[in-house]
């Protein structure tokens, strides 16, 4: 029986999580050795006890393990156990490191130069714009952007990295065959082409609420630091921050509107000592001792040729900037009928020059 099967078996034994698996490995050296032990020998390990020891000794669901490996091969998913050279070195060192990673795409050595970006699922235009701008710059500079592929800040952070043609890693709180949220399936596939989507959960695992705090420790473990953009005081992003502090990672927070509930968490982090950052450049400066030598210059927007535009399109292009403007303000300032302005804005959006945000707000892309 291959070594991988024993590693995978930990995911299917009741009440044996990564922490206990780690203790067993420390005691007996390898997964195969663990399954050769008696109940009496297993019980010597802290917190294993009679029931858990019997569950290990009596485990016989090797057919399920075979099907898991077969499904991974058909889905082009790598199964990377903790003793594999491809397993991220930084993650091996954390408390309760996953026993096996499910990876769609490819993990690279350069991914050790990574930054995590997390924040609110119900984010404002301000938060979305800041997240995409920062992730684009960080990715274009050579860092891998890590996030959780959730709605809001997470998704936009991945998209910013993809637009910069850089690397990004998504960490799921479900099986790789159950992407969450489901509308992000296309985004997941795009990430897997040039980066990686990973999970510690077996195929078929649903996105249950208790899975997300667990996956947050992986987001921080893969990164040199965590940037929080918009978070309430009870946000799950703060769980990622707690793991980051436990793992010795840097914590950055983008300040927000003091009247916004979504900024309470980030502003509170700053009060407690998180590094206040307003740009990606500040993050790069702070991490410079750790990333020296890998940074690359970002291609300037001016190097990109703009598509051909009509006179009316040029008028709108010259009026807009990075700050979102409402359609009412646009038609008032440039003295253009609403229907005409919306039609031109749609054309500019299709050309990739303009983006439409919530509530009929528009800005340059």
MOPEBEL-V772871 format. One record per run of one state. SS is the DSSP state (A for helix, B for strand, O for the rest). FROM is the first residue (numbers start at 1). LEN is the number of residues. If there is no record, write none. Layout:
BEGIN
{{SS | FROM | LEN} {SS | FROM | LEN}}
END
This chain:
BEGIN
{{O | 1 | 2} {A | 3 | 10} {O | 13 | 5} {A | 18 | 11} {O | 29 | 2} {A | 31 | 4} {O | 35 | 4} {A | 39 | 4} {O | 43 | 6} {A | 49 | 9} {O | 58 | 4} {A | 62 | 13} {O | 75 | 2} {B | 77 | 5} {O | 82 | 7} {A | 89 | 4} {O | 93 | 7} {B | 100 | 6} {O | 106 | 3} {A | 109 | 4} {O | 113 | 1} {B | 114 | 6} {O | 120 | 5} {A | 125 | 16} {O | 141 | 3} {B | 144 | 4} {O | 148 | 5} {A | 153 | 11} {O | 164 | 4} {B | 168 | 4} {O | 172 | 10} {A | 182 | 13} {O | 195 | 1} {B | 196 | 4} {O | 200 | 9} {A | 209 | 13} {O | 222 | 3} {B | 225 | 5} {O | 230 | 7} {A | 237 | 10} {O | 247 | 3} {B | 250 | 5} {O | 255 | 6} {A | 261 | 11} {O | 272 | 3} {B | 275 | 2} {O | 277 | 3} {A | 280 | 12} {O | 292 | 9} {A | 301 | 3} {O | 304 | 7} {A | 311 | 9} {O | 320 | 5} {B | 325 | 2} {A | 327 | 8} {O | 335 | 3} {A | 338 | 13} {O | 351 | 3} {B | 354 | 4} {O | 358 | 3} {B | 361 | 4} {O | 365 | 1}}
END
